[in-house]
């Protein structure tokens, strides 16, 4: 990684199914974003420090999309200068369908 590095992941989500995204790190100030594609409704959720962690800098997003679709998870450092690893955890509620 390098300063200003942004990692992007695709995830398929079902409408009505809650997903929890958690980004933890002791090396970077985690900043997490969930963006929808035009077909999934352009839903955007953001978080900087509500995930707690040892330094209070972890990020967490809990989101329930309205529509099925492919979404983008964007993981980065909130200040754009830190370098280091992180752990991205994805938890989904059981599918009711």
C-alpha positions in Angstrom: 0.0 0.0 0.0 0.9 3.6 -0.4 -0.4 7.0 0.9 -3.8 7.7 -0.8 -4.4 4.1 -1.7 -8.0 3.1 -2.1 -9.3 -0.5 -2.3 -12.5 -1.3 -4.1 -14.5 -4.5 -3.8 -17.7 -5.6 -5.5 -20.5 -7.3 -3.5 -23.8 -8.7 -4.6 -26.6 -7.8 -2.1 -30.3 -8.7 -2.0 -32.9 -6.1 -1.3 -34.1 -6.3 2.3 -31.1 -8.3 3.5 -29.0 -6.4 6.1 -25.2 -6.4 5.7 -22.7 -5.2 8.2 -19.3 -4.0 7.0 -16.5 -3.5 9.5 -13.0 -2.2 8.7 -10.5 -2.5 11.6 -6.9 -1.5 11.8 -4.3 -0.3 14.3 -2.2 1.3 11.5 -4.7 3.4 9.6 -7.7 5.6 10.4 -10.3 3.5 8.7 -12.8 5.1 6.3 -15.4 2.9 4.7 -18.0 3.6 2.0 -20.7 1.5 0.3 -21.8 2.7 -3.1 -24.6 1.4 -5.2 -24.5 1.1 -8.9 -27.1 2.9 -11.0 -29.2 -0.3 -11.3 -29.1 -0.8 -7.5 -30.2 2.7 -6.6 -27.0 4.6 -6.1 -27.3 4.1 -2.3 -24.3 5.5 -0.5 -23.4 4.8 3.1 -20.2 6.2 4.8 -18.5 5.8 8.1 -15.2 7.0 9.6 -14.9 6.2 13.3 -18.1 4.7 14.7 -16.6 1.2 14.8 -14.5 1.9 17.9 -11.4 -0.2 18.1 -8.3 0.3 20.2 -7.8 3.9 19.0 -11.4 4.7 18.2 -10.7 4.8 14.5 -12.4 1.7 13.1 -15.3 2.0 10.7 -18.7 0.1 10.5 -21.6 0.3 8.1 -24.9 -1.4 8.7 -27.1 -1.2 5.6 -30.2 -2.8 4.2 -30.5 -2.2 0.5 -33.9 -1.7 -1.1 -33.0 -3.5 -4.3 -30.9 -6.5 -5.4 -27.7 -5.4 -7.0 -24.0 -5.2 -7.2 -22.6 -2.7 -4.7 -19.0 -1.3 -4.3 -17.2 -1.4 -1.0 -14.5 1.3 -0.8 -11.9 1.0 1.9 -9.4 3.7 2.5 -7.5 5.8 5.1 -9.6 8.8 6.2 -6.7 11.3 6.0 -5.0 9.8 2.9 -1.5 9.6 4.3 -1.4 6.5 6.5 0.0 3.2 5.2 -0.8 -0.2 6.6 -3.0 -3.2 6.6 -6.6 -3.6 7.7 -9.2 -6.3 8.1 -12.5 -6.0 6.3 -15.3 -8.1 7.7 -18.7 -8.7 5.9 -21.6 -10.2 7.8 -25.0 -10.8 6.2 -28.3 -11.6 7.9 -29.7 -14.9 6.8 -31.6 -14.7 3.5 -35.4 -14.8 4.1 -36.1 -15.9 0.5 
